[in-house]
Amino acid sequence: MEKKLRRLDSFSAQGSDGQTYSVHAYEHLGRVDAFIAAQEQWEPLGVAEYKLADGRPVSVRADGAMVVTESGVQLERQPSH
């Protein structure tokens, strides 16, 4: 199955290291069988992924807490303005 990512959201988060990070939320999409549809169609697969703007992965725990996977820096989402 072909897959791709679609960006759903982006937001600023304050890191436990004092830095501000840009976080991007993506959903995984799977391509619908080309024989069924004349046009290319993609369906959500029910999987979300979070990354920093530089591509580093962000883990989201069940309680909603975010952590930069490589460094362990904890992130807190900043209010939108």
PDB file of N, CA, C and O in Angstrom:
ATOM      1  N   MET A   1       0.844  -1.176   0.000  1.00  0.00           N
ATOM      2  CA  MET A   1       0.000   0.000   0.000  1.00  0.00           C
ATOM      3  C   MET A   1       0.892   1.243   0.000  1.00  0.00           C
ATOM      4  O   MET A   1       1.856   1.341   0.759  1.00  0.00           O
ATOM      5  N   GLU A   2       0.547   2.166  -0.856  1.00  0.00           N
ATOM      6  CA  GLU A   2       1.259   3.452  -0.864  1.00  0.00           C
ATOM      7  C   GLU A   2       0.768   4.298   0.297  1.00  0.00           C
ATOM      8  O   GLU A   2      -0.423   4.320   0.610  1.00  0.00           O
ATOM      9  N   LYS A   3       1.709   4.999   0.934  1.00  0.00           N
ATOM     10  CA  LYS A   3       1.363   5.859   2.064  1.00  0.00           C
ATOM     11  C   LYS A   3       1.990   7.227   1.869  1.00  0.00           C
ATOM     12  O   LYS A   3       2.995   7.377   1.175  1.00  0.00           O
ATOM     13  N   LYS A   4       1.371   8.227   2.500  1.00  0.00           N
ATOM     14  CA  LYS A   4       1.942   9.565   2.546  1.00  0.00           C
ATOM     15  C   LYS A   4       1.447  10.271   3.800  1.00  0.00           C
ATOM     16  O   LYS A   4       0.525   9.803   4.467  1.00  0.00           O
ATOM     17  N   LEU A   5       2.064  11.395   4.109  1.00  0.00           N
ATOM     18  CA  LEU A   5       1.677  12.194   5.262  1.00  0.00           C
ATOM     19  C   LEU A   5       0.963  13.453   4.802  1.00  0.00           C
ATOM     20  O   LEU A   5       1.292  14.022   3.762  1.00  0.00           O
ATOM     21  N   ARG A   6      -0.027  13.885   5.595  1.00  0.00           N
ATOM     22  CA  ARG A   6      -0.702  15.160   5.352  1.00  0.00           C
ATOM     23  C   ARG A   6      -0.611  15.968   6.650  1.00  0.00           C
ATOM     24  O   ARG A   6      -0.999  15.498   7.720  1.00  0.00           O
ATOM     25  N   ARG A   7      -0.088  17.194   6.529  1.00  0.00           N
ATOM     26  CA  ARG A   7       0.037  18.035   7.716  1.00  0.00           C
ATOM     27  C   ARG A   7      -1.338  18.535   8.132  1.00  0.00           C
ATOM     28  O   ARG A   7      -2.093  19.081   7.327  1.00  0.00           O
ATOM     29  N   LEU A   8      -1.646  18.335   9.414  1.00  0.00           N
ATOM     30  CA  LEU A   8      -2.930  18.754   9.959  1.00  0.00           C
ATOM     31  C   LEU A   8      -2.839  20.060  10.714  1.00  0.00           C
ATOM     32  O   LEU A   8      -3.766  20.870  10.691  1.00  0.00           O
ATOM     33  N   ASP A   9      -1.702  20.265  11.393  1.00  0.00           N
ATOM     34  CA  ASP A   9      -1.589  21.396  12.297  1.00  0.00           C
ATOM     35  C   ASP A   9      -0.119  21.703  12.523  1.00  0.00           C
ATOM     36  O   ASP A   9       0.740  20.840  12.343  1.00  0.00           O
ATOM     37  N   SER A  10       0.160  22.916  12.912  1.00  0.00           N
ATOM     38  CA  SER A  10       1.491  23.282  13.389  1.00  0.00           C
ATOM     39  C   SER A  10       1.294  24.282  14.526  1.00  0.00           C
ATOM     40  O   SER A  10       0.379  25.105  14.502  1.00  0.00           O
ATOM     41  N   PHE A  11       2.170  24.191  15.515  1.00  0.00           N
ATOM     42  CA  PHE A  11       2.033  25.042  16.689  1.00  0.00           C
ATOM     43  C   PHE A  11       3.388  25.203  17.370  1.00  0.00           C
ATOM     44  O   PHE A  11       4.312  24.425  17.133  1.00  0.00           O
ATOM     45  N   SER A  12       3.490  26.208  18.207  1.00  0.00           N
ATOM     46  CA  SER A  12       4.701  26.454  18.989  1.00  0.00           C
ATOM     47  C   SER A  12       4.599  25.727  20.314  1.00  0.00           C
ATOM     48  O   SER A  12       3.518  25.599  20.889  1.00  0.00           O
ATOM     49  N   ALA A  13       5.745  25.251  20.791  1.00  0.00           N
ATOM     50  CA  ALA A  13       5.803  24.584  22.085  1.00  0.00           C
ATOM     51  C   ALA A  13       7.059  25.043  22.812  1.00  0.00           C
ATOM     52  O   ALA A  13       8.116  25.217  22.206  1.00  0.00           O
ATOM     53  N   GLN A  14       6.928  25.233  24.112  1.00  0.00           N
ATOM     54  CA  GLN A  14       8.055  25.607  24.962  1.00  0.00           C
ATOM     55  C   GLN A  14       8.717  24.331  25.461  1.00  0.00           C
ATOM     56  O   GLN A  14       8.053  23.450  26.008  1.00  0.00           O
ATOM     57  N   GLY A  15      10.033  24.236  25.268  1.00  0.00           N
ATOM     58  CA  GLY A  15      10.769  23.070  25.720  1.00  0.00           C
ATOM     59  C   GLY A  15      11.261  23.228  27.143  1.00  0.00           C
ATOM     60  O   GLY A  15      11.438  24.345  27.628  1.00  0.00           O
ATOM     61  N   SER A  16      11.483  22.099  27.816  1.00  0.00           N
ATOM     62  CA  SER A  16      12.009  22.119  29.176  1.00  0.00           C
ATOM     63  C   SER A  16      13.435  22.661  29.212  1.00  0.00           C
ATOM     64  O   SER A  16      13.972  22.940  30.285  1.00  0.00           O
ATOM     65  N   ASP A  17      14.050  22.811  28.028  1.00  0.00           N
ATOM     66  CA  ASP A  17      15.389  23.392  27.920  1.00  0.00           C
ATOM     67  C   ASP A  17      15.342  24.904  27.699  1.00  0.00           C
ATOM     68  O   ASP A  17      16.384  25.530  27.505  1.00  0.00           O
ATOM     69  N   GLY A  18      14.127  25.506  27.728  1.00  0.00           N
ATOM     70  CA  GLY A  18      13.976  26.947  27.566  1.00  0.00           C
ATOM     71  C   GLY A  18      13.817  27.415  26.134  1.00  0.00           C
ATOM     72  O   GLY A  18      13.545  28.592  25.899  1.00  0.00           O
ATOM     73  N   GLN A  19      13.979  26.523  25.176  1.00  0.00           N
ATOM     74  CA  GLN A  19      13.847  26.904  23.768  1.00  0.00           C
ATOM     75  C   GLN A  19      12.396  26.780  23.314  1.00  0.00           C
ATOM     76  O   GLN A  19      11.611  26.033  23.897  1.00  0.00           O
ATOM     77  N   THR A  20      12.053  27.529  22.262  1.00  0.00           N
ATOM     78  CA  THR A  20      10.742  27.423  21.637  1.00  0.00           C
ATOM     79  C   THR A  20      10.889  26.579  20.376  1.00  0.00           C
ATOM     80  O   THR A  20      11.810  26.783  19.585  1.00  0.00           O
ATOM     81  N   TYR A  21       9.978  25.637  20.197  1.00  0.00           N
ATOM     82  CA  TYR A  21      10.019  24.714  19.073  1.00  0.00           C
ATOM     83  C   TYR A  21       8.754  24.847  18.239  1.00  0.00           C
ATOM     84  O   TYR A  21       7.688  25.188  18.752  1.00  0.00           O
ATOM     85  N   SER A  22       8.889  24.573  16.943  1.00  0.00           N
ATOM     86  CA  SER A  22       7.741  24.495  16.052  1.00  0.00           C
ATOM     87  C   SER A  22       7.436  23.013  15.844  1.00  0.00           C
ATOM     88  O   SER A  22       8.278  22.251  15.368  1.00  0.00           O
ATOM     89  N   VAL A  23       6.212  22.621  16.211  1.00  0.00           N
ATOM     90  CA  VAL A  23       5.791  21.219  16.125  1.00  0.00           C
ATOM     91  C   VAL A  23       4.756  21.105  15.014  1.00  0.00           C
ATOM     92  O   VAL A  23       3.873  21.952  14.882  1.00  0.00           O
ATOM     93  N   HIS A  24       4.875  20.048  14.220  1.00  0.00           N
ATOM     94  CA  HIS A  24       3.934  19.783  13.129  1.00  0.00           C
ATOM     95  C   HIS A  24       3.250  18.447  13.378  1.00  0.00           C
ATOM     96  O   HIS A  24       3.904  17.453  13.692  1.00  0.00           O
ATOM     97  N   ALA A  25       1.923  18.432  13.233  1.00  0.00           N
ATOM     98  CA  ALA A  25       1.134  17.214  13.387  1.00  0.00           C
ATOM     99  C   ALA A  25       0.723  16.721  11.997  1.00  0.00           C
ATOM    100  O   ALA A  25       0.251  17.494  11.164  1.00  0.00           O
ATOM    101  N   TYR A  26       0.910  15.436  11.769  1.00  0.00           N
ATOM    102  CA  TYR A  26       0.592  14.826  10.481  1.00  0.00           C
ATOM    103  C   TYR A  26      -0.336  13.636  10.683  1.00  0.00           C
ATOM    104  O   TYR A  26      -0.346  13.020  11.749  1.00  0.00           O
ATOM    105  N   GLU A  27      -1.116  13.317   9.652  1.00  0.00           N
ATOM    106  CA  GLU A  27      -1.865  12.070   9.652  1.00  0.00           C
ATOM    107  C   GLU A  27      -1.344  11.220   8.499  1.00  0.00           C
ATOM    108  O   GLU A  27      -0.953  11.741   7.454  1.00  0.00           O
ATOM    109  N   HIS A  28      -1.343   9.923   8.700  1.00  0.00           N
ATOM    110  CA  HIS A  28      -0.928   8.984   7.664  1.00  0.00           C
ATOM    111  C   HIS A  28      -2.120   8.705   6.753  1.00  0.00           C
ATOM    112  O   HIS A  28      -3.233   8.469   7.222  1.00  0.00           O
ATOM    113  N   LEU A  29      -1.871   8.736   5.453  1.00  0.00           N
ATOM    114  CA  LEU A  29      -2.892   8.448   4.451  1.00  0.00           C
ATOM    115  C   LEU A  29      -2.448   7.241   3.627  1.00  0.00           C
ATOM    116  O   LEU A  29      -1.258   7.050   3.377  1.00  0.00           O
ATOM    117  N   GLY A  30      -3.420   6.432   3.209  1.00  0.00           N
ATOM    118  CA  GLY A  30      -3.147   5.308   2.320  1.00  0.00           C
ATOM    119  C   GLY A  30      -3.884   5.508   1.018  1.00  0.00           C
ATOM    120  O   GLY A  30      -5.005   6.015   0.996  1.00  0.00           O
ATOM    121  N   ARG A  31      -3.249   5.110  -0.065  1.00  0.00           N
ATOM    122  CA  ARG A  31      -3.858   5.290  -1.393  1.00  0.00           C
ATOM    123  C   ARG A  31      -4.946   4.248  -1.621  1.00  0.00           C
ATOM    124  O   ARG A  31      -4.758   3.058  -1.368  1.00  0.00           O
ATOM    125  N   VAL A  32      -6.091   4.730  -2.109  1.00  0.00           N
ATOM    126  CA  VAL A  32      -7.198   3.845  -2.461  1.00  0.00           C
ATOM    127  C   VAL A  32      -6.826   3.127  -3.757  1.00  0.00           C
ATOM    128  O   VAL A  32      -6.179   3.706  -4.629  1.00  0.00           O
ATOM    129  N   ASP A  33      -7.228   1.888  -3.877  1.00  0.00           N
ATOM    130  CA  ASP A  33      -6.915   1.075  -5.056  1.00  0.00           C
ATOM    131  C   ASP A  33      -7.263   1.825  -6.342  1.00  0.00           C
ATOM    132  O   ASP A  33      -8.396   2.274  -6.518  1.00  0.00           O
ATOM    133  N   ALA A  34      -6.290   1.955  -7.229  1.00  0.00           N
ATOM    134  CA  ALA A  34      -6.454   2.723  -8.471  1.00  0.00           C
ATOM    135  C   ALA A  34      -7.513   2.133  -9.392  1.00  0.00           C
ATOM    136  O   ALA A  34      -8.068   2.850 -10.225  1.00  0.00           O
ATOM    137  N   PHE A  35      -7.805   0.838  -9.260  1.00  0.00           N
ATOM    138  CA  PHE A  35      -8.810   0.220 -10.130  1.00  0.00           C
ATOM    139  C   PHE A  35     -10.225   0.645  -9.752  1.00  0.00           C
ATOM    140  O   PHE A  35     -11.134   0.592 -10.580  1.00  0.00           O
ATOM    141  N   ILE A  36     -10.408   1.058  -8.523  1.00  0.00           N
ATOM    142  CA  ILE A  36     -11.731   1.469  -8.047  1.00  0.00           C
ATOM    143  C   ILE A  36     -12.034   2.910  -8.449  1.00  0.00           C
ATOM    144  O   ILE A  36     -13.160   3.228  -8.831  1.00  0.00           O
ATOM    145  N   ALA A  37     -11.045   3.763  -8.362  1.00  0.00           N
ATOM    146  CA  ALA A  37     -11.265   5.190  -8.597  1.00  0.00           C
ATOM    147  C   ALA A  37     -10.463   5.671  -9.797  1.00  0.00           C
ATOM    148  O   ALA A  37      -9.292   5.324  -9.957  1.00  0.00           O
ATOM    149  N   ALA A  38     -11.104   6.472 -10.634  1.00  0.00           N
ATOM    150  CA  ALA A  38     -10.410   7.031 -11.792  1.00  0.00           C
ATOM    151  C   ALA A  38      -9.393   8.075 -11.352  1.00  0.00           C
ATOM    152  O   ALA A  38      -8.334   8.207 -11.966  1.00  0.00           O
ATOM    153  N   GLN A  39      -9.707   8.819 -10.293  1.00  0.00           N
ATOM    154  CA  GLN A  39      -8.800   9.825  -9.760  1.00  0.00           C
ATOM    155  C   GLN A  39      -8.035   9.226  -8.589  1.00  0.00           C
ATOM    156  O   GLN A  39      -8.498   8.295  -7.929  1.00  0.00           O
ATOM    157  N   GLU A  40      -6.861   9.780  -8.350  1.00  0.00           N
ATOM    158  CA  GLU A  40      -6.076   9.342  -7.200  1.00  0.00           C
ATOM    159  C   GLU A  40      -6.787   9.758  -5.924  1.00  0.00           C
ATOM    160  O   GLU A  40      -7.127  10.929  -5.757  1.00  0.00           O
ATOM    161  N   GLN A  41      -7.015   8.809  -5.018  1.00  0.00           N
ATOM    162  CA  GLN A  41      -7.699   9.102  -3.764  1.00  0.00           C
ATOM    163  C   GLN A  41      -6.899   8.523  -2.599  1.00  0.00           C
ATOM    164  O   GLN A  41      -6.284   7.462  -2.702  1.00  0.00           O
ATOM    165  N   TRP A  42      -6.930   9.256  -1.494  1.00  0.00           N
ATOM    166  CA  TRP A  42      -6.207   8.856  -0.289  1.00  0.00           C
ATOM    167  C   TRP A  42      -7.159   8.840   0.888  1.00  0.00           C
ATOM    168  O   TRP A  42      -8.022   9.710   1.006  1.00  0.00           O
ATOM    169  N   GLU A  43      -7.005   7.842   1.774  1.00  0.00           N
ATOM    170  CA  GLU A  43      -7.846   7.717   2.960  1.00  0.00           C
ATOM    171  C   GLU A  43      -6.995   7.800   4.221  1.00  0.00           C
ATOM    172  O   GLU A  43      -5.865   7.311   4.238  1.00  0.00           O
ATOM    173  N   PRO A  44      -7.529   8.419   5.287  1.00  0.00           N
ATOM    174  CA  PRO A  44      -6.806   8.426   6.563  1.00  0.00           C
ATOM    175  C   PRO A  44      -6.669   7.003   7.096  1.00  0.00           C
ATOM    176  O   PRO A  44      -7.592   6.196   6.981  1.00  0.00           O
ATOM    177  N   LEU A  45      -5.509   6.703   7.679  1.00  0.00           N
ATOM    178  CA  LEU A  45      -5.249   5.374   8.229  1.00  0.00           C
ATOM    179  C   LEU A  45      -5.421   5.333   9.747  1.00  0.00           C
ATOM    180  O   LEU A  45      -5.228   4.285  10.362  1.00  0.00           O
ATOM    181  N   GLY A  46      -5.783   6.469  10.357  1.00  0.00           N
ATOM    182  CA  GLY A  46      -5.998   6.504  11.800  1.00  0.00           C
ATOM    183  C   GLY A  46      -4.717   6.585  12.610  1.00  0.00           C
ATOM    184  O   GLY A  46      -4.707   6.261  13.797  1.00  0.00           O
ATOM    185  N   VAL A  47      -3.630   7.019  11.970  1.00  0.00           N
ATOM    186  CA  VAL A  47      -2.340   7.136  12.647  1.00  0.00           C
ATOM    187  C   VAL A  47      -1.884   8.589  12.571  1.00  0.00           C
ATOM    188  O   VAL A  47      -1.873   9.188  11.496  1.00  0.00           O
ATOM    189  N   ALA A  48      -1.510   9.148  13.715  1.00  0.00           N
ATOM    190  CA  ALA A  48      -0.989  10.518  13.767  1.00  0.00           C
ATOM    191  C   ALA A  48       0.499  10.469  14.085  1.00  0.00           C
ATOM    192  O   ALA A  48       0.982   9.526  14.711  1.00  0.00           O
ATOM    193  N   GLU A  49       1.211  11.485  13.650  1.00  0.00           N
ATOM    194  CA  GLU A  49       2.651  11.584  13.873  1.00  0.00           C
ATOM    195  C   GLU A  49       2.998  13.046  14.128  1.00  0.00           C
ATOM    196  O   GLU A  49       2.440  13.945  13.498  1.00  0.00           O
ATOM    197  N   TYR A  50       3.919  13.276  15.050  1.00  0.00           N
ATOM    198  CA  TYR A  50       4.355  14.628  15.377  1.00  0.00           C
ATOM    199  C   TYR A  50       5.845  14.742  15.145  1.00  0.00           C
ATOM    200  O   TYR A  50       6.610  13.839  15.481  1.00  0.00           O
ATOM    201  N   LYS A  51       6.254  15.874  14.562  1.00  0.00           N
ATOM    202  CA  LYS A  51       7.673  16.129  14.286  1.00  0.00           C
ATOM    203  C   LYS A  51       7.976  17.596  14.537  1.00  0.00           C
ATOM    204  O   LYS A  51       7.103  18.457  14.420  1.00  0.00           O
ATOM    205  N   LEU A  52       9.229  17.865  14.885  1.00  0.00           N
ATOM    206  CA  LEU A  52       9.686  19.248  14.943  1.00  0.00           C
ATOM    207  C   LEU A  52       9.892  19.737  13.523  1.00  0.00           C
ATOM    208  O   LEU A  52       9.951  18.935  12.591  1.00  0.00           O
ATOM    209  N   ALA A  53      10.003  21.039  13.353  1.00  0.00           N
ATOM    210  CA  ALA A  53      10.203  21.622  12.025  1.00  0.00           C
ATOM    211  C   ALA A  53      11.446  21.069  11.339  1.00  0.00           C
ATOM    212  O   ALA A  53      11.494  21.003  10.111  1.00  0.00           O
ATOM    213  N   ASP A  54      12.467  20.665  12.127  1.00  0.00           N
ATOM    214  CA  ASP A  54      13.689  20.119  11.534  1.00  0.00           C
ATOM    215  C   ASP A  54      13.599  18.613  11.276  1.00  0.00           C
ATOM    216  O   ASP A  54      14.577  17.998  10.850  1.00  0.00           O
ATOM    217  N   GLY A  55      12.433  18.017  11.530  1.00  0.00           N
ATOM    218  CA  GLY A  55      12.218  16.605  11.222  1.00  0.00           C
ATOM    219  C   GLY A  55      12.391  15.643  12.384  1.00  0.00           C
ATOM    220  O   GLY A  55      12.061  14.463  12.255  1.00  0.00           O
ATOM    221  N   ARG A  56      12.902  16.118  13.524  1.00  0.00           N
ATOM    222  CA  ARG A  56      13.062  15.217  14.665  1.00  0.00           C
ATOM    223  C   ARG A  56      11.702  14.770  15.181  1.00  0.00           C
ATOM    224  O   ARG A  56      10.788  15.587  15.295  1.00  0.00           O
ATOM    225  N   PRO A  57      11.552  13.478  15.496  1.00  0.00           N
ATOM    226  CA  PRO A  57      10.265  12.969  15.960  1.00  0.00           C
ATOM    227  C   PRO A  57       9.929  13.419  17.376  1.00  0.00           C
ATOM    228  O   PRO A  57      10.810  13.604  18.217  1.00  0.00           O
ATOM    229  N   VAL A  58       8.634  13.590  17.616  1.00  0.00           N
ATOM    230  CA  VAL A  58       8.096  13.950  18.927  1.00  0.00           C
ATOM    231  C   VAL A  58       7.144  12.841  19.346  1.00  0.00           C
ATOM    232  O   VAL A  58       6.238  12.480  18.595  1.00  0.00           O
ATOM    233  N   SER A  59       7.345  12.299  20.540  1.00  0.00           N
ATOM    234  CA  SER A  59       6.445  11.282  21.081  1.00  0.00           C
ATOM    235  C   SER A  59       5.346  11.970  21.880  1.00  0.00           C
ATOM    236  O   SER A  59       5.593  12.942  22.594  1.00  0.00           O
ATOM    237  N   VAL A  60       4.132  11.454  21.748  1.00  0.00           N
ATOM    238  CA  VAL A  60       3.009  11.970  22.519  1.00  0.00           C
ATOM    239  C   VAL A  60       2.495  10.819  23.380  1.00  0.00           C
ATOM    240  O   VAL A  60       2.070   9.785  22.866  1.00  0.00           O
ATOM    241  N   ARG A  61       2.540  11.014  24.697  1.00  0.00           N
ATOM    242  CA  ARG A  61       2.080   9.979  25.628  1.00  0.00           C
ATOM    243  C   ARG A  61       0.566   9.991  25.721  1.00  0.00           C
ATOM    244  O   ARG A  61      -0.092  10.914  25.241  1.00  0.00           O
ATOM    245  N   ALA A  62       0.029   8.973  26.333  1.00  0.00           N
ATOM    246  CA  ALA A  62      -1.426   8.845  26.483  1.00  0.00           C
ATOM    247  C   ALA A  62      -2.038  10.027  27.219  1.00  0.00           C
ATOM    248  O   ALA A  62      -3.191  10.381  26.974  1.00  0.00           O
ATOM    249  N   ASP A  63      -1.270  10.646  28.127  1.00  0.00           N
ATOM    250  CA  ASP A  63      -1.780  11.804  28.873  1.00  0.00           C
ATOM    251  C   ASP A  63      -1.630  13.112  28.112  1.00  0.00           C
ATOM    252  O   ASP A  63      -1.977  14.175  28.626  1.00  0.00           O
ATOM    253  N   GLY A  64      -1.105  13.038  26.870  1.00  0.00           N
ATOM    254  CA  GLY A  64      -0.953  14.221  26.022  1.00  0.00           C
ATOM    255  C   GLY A  64       0.394  14.905  26.136  1.00  0.00           C
ATOM    256  O   GLY A  64       0.672  15.841  25.386  1.00  0.00           O
ATOM    257  N   ALA A  65       1.242  14.457  27.060  1.00  0.00           N
ATOM    258  CA  ALA A  65       2.567  15.053  27.222  1.00  0.00           C
ATOM    259  C   ALA A  65       3.415  14.756  25.978  1.00  0.00           C
ATOM    260  O   ALA A  65       3.386  13.648  25.442  1.00  0.00           O
ATOM    261  N   MET A  66       4.167  15.767  25.532  1.00  0.00           N
ATOM    262  CA  MET A  66       5.016  15.632  24.341  1.00  0.00           C
ATOM    263  C   MET A  66       6.486  15.666  24.741  1.00  0.00           C
ATOM    264  O   MET A  66       6.888  16.444  25.605  1.00  0.00           O
ATOM    265  N   VAL A  67       7.284  14.811  24.100  1.00  0.00           N
ATOM    266  CA  VAL A  67       8.713  14.719  24.385  1.00  0.00           C
ATOM    267  C   VAL A  67       9.458  14.572  23.064  1.00  0.00           C
ATOM    268  O   VAL A  67       9.069  13.770  22.216  1.00  0.00           O
ATOM    269  N   VAL A  68      10.537  15.350  22.886  1.00  0.00           N
ATOM    270  CA  VAL A  68      11.401  15.174  21.716  1.00  0.00           C
ATOM    271  C   VAL A  68      12.108  13.832  21.925  1.00  0.00           C
ATOM    272  O   VAL A  68      12.865  13.669  22.882  1.00  0.00           O
ATOM    273  N   THR A  69      11.863  12.883  21.037  1.00  0.00           N
ATOM    274  CA  THR A  69      12.305  11.513  21.217  1.00  0.00           C
ATOM    275  C   THR A  69      13.806  11.390  21.436  1.00  0.00           C
ATOM    276  O   THR A  69      14.232  10.676  22.344  1.00  0.00           O
ATOM    277  N   GLU A  70      14.609  12.057  20.641  1.00  0.00           N
ATOM    278  CA  GLU A  70      16.071  11.919  20.710  1.00  0.00           C
ATOM    279  C   GLU A  70      16.682  12.492  21.976  1.00  0.00           C
ATOM    280  O   GLU A  70      17.605  11.910  22.546  1.00  0.00           O
ATOM    281  N   SER A  71      16.165  13.637  22.418  1.00  0.00           N
ATOM    282  CA  SER A  71      16.817  14.370  23.505  1.00  0.00           C
ATOM    283  C   SER A  71      16.116  14.255  24.854  1.00  0.00           C
ATOM    284  O   SER A  71      16.721  14.525  25.891  1.00  0.00           O
ATOM    285  N   GLY A  72      14.853  13.858  24.849  1.00  0.00           N
ATOM    286  CA  GLY A  72      14.092  13.795  26.092  1.00  0.00           C
ATOM    287  C   GLY A  72      13.539  15.137  26.546  1.00  0.00           C
ATOM    288  O   GLY A  72      12.954  15.226  27.626  1.00  0.00           O
ATOM    289  N   VAL A  73      13.713  16.189  25.739  1.00  0.00           N
ATOM    290  CA  VAL A  73      13.184  17.505  26.081  1.00  0.00           C
ATOM    291  C   VAL A  73      11.658  17.435  26.094  1.00  0.00           C
ATOM    292  O   VAL A  73      11.044  17.008  25.117  1.00  0.00           O
ATOM    293  N   GLN A  74      11.057  17.849  27.185  1.00  0.00           N
ATOM    294  CA  GLN A  74       9.603  17.872  27.296  1.00  0.00           C
ATOM    295  C   GLN A  74       9.073  19.158  26.683  1.00  0.00           C
ATOM    296  O   GLN A  74       9.670  20.224  26.835  1.00  0.00           O
ATOM    297  N   LEU A  75       7.953  19.047  25.992  1.00  0.00           N
ATOM    298  CA  LEU A  75       7.352  20.187  25.297  1.00  0.00           C
ATOM    299  C   LEU A  75       5.981  20.501  25.874  1.00  0.00           C
ATOM    300  O   LEU A  75       5.209  19.605  26.216  1.00  0.00           O
ATOM    301  N   GLU A  76       5.698  21.794  25.975  1.00  0.00           N
ATOM    302  CA  GLU A  76       4.383  22.262  26.404  1.00  0.00           C
ATOM    303  C   GLU A  76       3.841  23.173  25.323  1.00  0.00           C
ATOM    304  O   GLU A  76       4.455  24.183  24.979  1.00  0.00           O
ATOM    305  N   ARG A  77       2.682  22.807  24.789  1.00  0.00           N
ATOM    306  CA  ARG A  77       2.069  23.600  23.710  1.00  0.00           C
ATOM    307  C   ARG A  77       1.757  25.007  24.217  1.00  0.00           C
ATOM    308  O   ARG A  77       1.221  25.188  25.310  1.00  0.00           O
ATOM    309  N   GLN A  78       2.107  25.994  23.396  1.00  0.00           N
ATOM    310  CA  GLN A  78       1.836  27.396  23.717  1.00  0.00           C
ATOM    311  C   GLN A  78       0.459  27.782  23.210  1.00  0.00           C
ATOM    312  O   GLN A  78       0.018  27.290  22.172  1.00  0.00           O
ATOM    313  N   PRO A  79      -0.223  28.658  23.934  1.00  0.00           N
ATOM    314  CA  PRO A  79      -1.554  29.099  23.482  1.00  0.00           C
ATOM    315  C   PRO A  79      -1.463  29.801  22.130  1.00  0.00           C
ATOM    316  O   PRO A  79      -0.495  30.507  21.850  1.00  0.00           O
ATOM    317  N   SER A  80      -2.475  29.599  21.305  1.00  0.00           N
ATOM    318  CA  SER A  80      -2.543  30.287  19.999  1.00  0.00           C
ATOM    319  C   SER A  80      -2.940  31.736  20.230  1.00  0.00           C
ATOM    320  O   SER A  80      -3.680  32.055  21.161  1.00  0.00           O
ATOM    321  N   HIS A  81      -2.436  32.601  19.368  1.00  0.00           N
ATOM    322  CA  HIS A  81      -2.781  34.026  19.479  1.00  0.00           C
ATOM    323  C   HIS A  81      -3.633  34.440  18.325  1.00  0.00           C
ATOM    324  O   HIS A  81      -4.029  35.602  18.235  1.00  0.00           O
TER     325      HIS A  81
END
